[in-house]
Amino acid sequence: MKNIHIVTITDGNINSLNLTLKSIDKQKYKNYKNLIISKVKLKALNKRFKNIKRIFYYKKNNSIYEAMN
């Protein structure tokens, strides 16, 4: 099976990110890596959802579109 990479970009909305991460965790296909890019540090979610397949990356930038690039 091929390994896929899921890039999740957030502006710091914890509720929507929480739903997204729960949805990713429920998927049957488990051969993935999940990179979360945020402009604010989300300590609560980092502790709750941190696992070997997930990487949290924090960088303050000018806009969410800059984070996508």
C-alpha positions in Angstrom: 0.0 0.0 0.0 1.2 3.5 -0.8 1.8 6.0 1.9 -0.3 9.2 1.5 0.3 12.6 3.1 -2.6 14.7 4.4 -1.8 18.4 4.9 -4.2 20.2 7.2 -4.0 23.9 7.4 -5.8 25.8 10.2 -6.2 29.4 11.3 -6.5 28.3 15.0 -10.2 27.3 15.0 -10.0 24.4 17.5 -13.6 23.1 16.9 -13.2 22.6 13.2 -9.7 21.2 13.6 -10.9 18.8 16.2 -13.6 17.5 13.9 -11.1 17.2 11.0 -8.5 15.2 13.1 -11.3 12.9 14.5 -12.4 12.2 10.9 -8.9 11.4 9.8 -8.4 9.0 12.7 -11.6 7.2 11.8 -10.5 6.3 8.3 -9.9 2.7 7.4 -6.8 3.4 5.4 -4.1 3.8 8.0 -1.0 4.2 5.8 -0.8 8.0 6.0 1.1 10.9 7.6 -0.8 14.0 8.7 0.9 17.4 8.8 -1.0 20.2 10.6 0.1 23.7 9.8 -1.1 26.4 12.1 -0.2 30.0 12.8 -1.0 29.6 16.5 0.2 26.9 18.9 -2.6 24.5 19.8 -1.2 22.8 23.0 -4.5 21.1 23.9 -4.9 19.4 20.6 -1.2 18.7 20.3 -1.4 16.6 23.4 -4.7 15.0 22.6 -4.0 14.1 19.0 -0.3 13.6 18.8 0.8 10.3 17.5 3.5 8.8 15.3 1.6 9.6 12.1 0.9 13.3 12.9 3.3 16.3 12.9 2.3 19.7 14.2 4.1 22.7 12.6 3.7 26.2 13.9 4.7 29.3 12.1 3.3 32.8 12.4 2.7 34.2 9.0 0.7 37.0 7.3 -2.2 34.9 6.0 -3.5 31.3 5.8 -2.6 31.5 2.0 1.0 32.0 2.9 0.9 28.9 5.0 -0.5 26.9 2.0 2.6 27.9 0.0 
